[in-house]
Amino acid sequence: MGRAMADLYDDKGNPLSSRKAPRDSLLLMTTLHSSDGRDHGPARVRNLSATGLMMECRSKLPIGAPVSLNLRGIGQVTGTVRRCDGARIGVAFDEKINPQLARKTVGVAEKPITKQYLRSPYRN
């Protein structure tokens, strides 16, 4: 039924459920790197917020490990591992991001641009 009390806190006694920002579920591929540049392979971002993310990765990293990753539409972000539960890793970002930028389609203009001479003279 319920979770064990030990599952509700990280190794420093901080509650795991204390979120600083609402999370947005999505599926986004990236590559996880240690702060020393070591490649930890592909990772699947499962949810994203302005202050962190939860991803799945084959590597197990210790809590407190500094990491970096490149997020589509956002770019390079750095953070610290706050939770590692099997293949799931929780990361708190060093700086806030705009998570909606990861949802935007890459390479498509927001409004198509039509040259004046191609527009129909009968339309406004």
N, C-alpha and C positions, 0 to 999 in steps of 0.2 A: 504494500500500500504506500506508505510514506517513505521518504528518503531517510537514511541514517543521519544522525546529527553531524557526523564527521563530513558528510557530503555537502553540508550547507555552508562550510567555511573553508577558506584556502589555508595554506600552511602557516600563514601569519595570523590566523584567527579572524580575518575579515570576512563578512558575509558575502557569499557568492551572488546572492540575489539583489545586491544593491547596484542597480544599473544607473548610469549617469545620463543616458540618452535612450530614446525608444529604438528598438531594433527593427530592421527591415529584412525579411527573408528573401533570399535570392540564391542563384547558383552561378558562381564566377570562378574561373580558373586563374591561378597565379603560380608563382614559384616562390618558395620560402627561403630566405637567406639569414644566416647568423650575422651578427654585427661585424664579425671578422671576414665576411664575404663567402663563407662556406655555403654551398648549395645544398638544401635539404629536400630538393625535388618538388614535384608538383603538389599543389594544395587546392582544395575546393573550398571556397568561401561560402558558408551556408547562411550567415546573417551578418549584417553590417549596420553600424550606427556611426554617429559623429565621433564617438570616443573609442570605438573598438570593433572587434569582429570575432566570430567563431568560425573555425575552419577545420577541415579534415586533412590530415597529412600522415604519411607513413613514418616520419621521424618523430621521436619522442624528445621533447625539449624540457629542460628543468624550469620550474616556476622561477621567474626573475630573469630569464635569459633575454637579452636584447635581440630583436629580429627586425628584418626589413622585407618588404614585398612591394611589387608594382601592381597597382589596381587600375584596371581599365577605366579610362575617363578621369582618373584622379592623379595617377602617377605614383612616384615612389613615396612610401610611407614607412615610418619606423615606429616601433613600439616595444612592449615588454610582455612576455608570456605571463599571464595571470592564472591560467588554469590549464592542466593537461590531464585529460581523462581518456586513456587509450589513444585512439586516433584523433580525437577532438582536442583542439588547442584554442584557448581563449586568449586574445591579445588586446591589451589596452594601448591605444595610440599615444605617442608623445605629444602630438598636436591634433586638435579637432580637424575633421574633414567634412566635406559636404557629400554625404552618401548618395544623394540623388544623381550626382555626376556619373556614378557607376552604372546607372540605369539608362542613361542616354545612349542612343544608337550612335556608334562611331562612324564618322565619314558621311553623314547625311545632313544637308543644310536644313535649318529649322523651317524656312519658307523658301520654296523653289524660286529662283530668279529667272524671269523670262525677259529677254531683250524686247525693247519697245517695238521694234519693227516686226517681231514675231507675234505680237498680240493682235487679236482680232479687233478691227475697228468698230465692231458691233457690240463689244462687251465693255463694261466699265472697269 
